[in-house]
Each structure stands twice: as structure tokens, then as C-alpha cells.
Amino acid sequence: MTWKMFAQRRKPGTPGQPFYQFGRQGYAGLAPGLGVTEVELTEDSDGPYWAWLPTGSDTLRFISDTPERVEHFYRCGEPDIDMARDELAGSGRLLRLSARELVSQQ
């Protein structure tokens, strides 16, 4: 499965993966960095990114560079929610992803 969206490019020397602040173009532009770029995320069992995919949805949620951060955002505001339990119950899946920058053909 693949998803196209926008992300902010991280400044060289900044810790973390090369992209962050995934989403619509305006949202990606809210974060400081080298600028917004279009990316393609692909489900990849060795990928450096993680996200939650709710059952019945094609929209990724809480994209991050660690599963712990995905769970943090998943539980935000409702600390009793358990992502692992919800995954077992069929509410969604924790996915591992890779990202590549899409270069526009002009």
C-alpha cells in the first residue's frame, strides 16, 4: 500500500529522519525546515517511519519516526486508550513505512 502526501524536509545535522510533519501541504509548511516536498509513503517492514491506519480508512494517522510517538499521539487526551488492545480488537493497524521524495516532472 502507498500514500502520497506532503512533508517538511529536515535541516542537515538535525536528529531524526529526513522528513517530518506529514500531511496536507499547508500543514507540512507549519514546521521549520528546508521546505515542503511531496513524498510517497510505502508499507515497509524495515521502514524508519510508523503510523496508525484505522480500520476502514485509507488515511494514515500520527506518522512518526518511532512507534512510541505514534502511541503517544494516539492516546493524547485519553490516557486509558490502549493501541495494542485496539489493534487486537480490529480497530486499526500500526504500520511501518518508508518514505521517498517525489520529484515533479516539469
Secondary structure, 3 states (H helix, E strand, C coil): CEEEEEEEECCCCCCCCCEEEEECHHHHCCCCCCCEEEEEEEECCCCCEEEEEECCCCCCEEEECCHHHHHHHHHCCCCCCCHHHHHHCCCEEEEEEEEEECCCCC
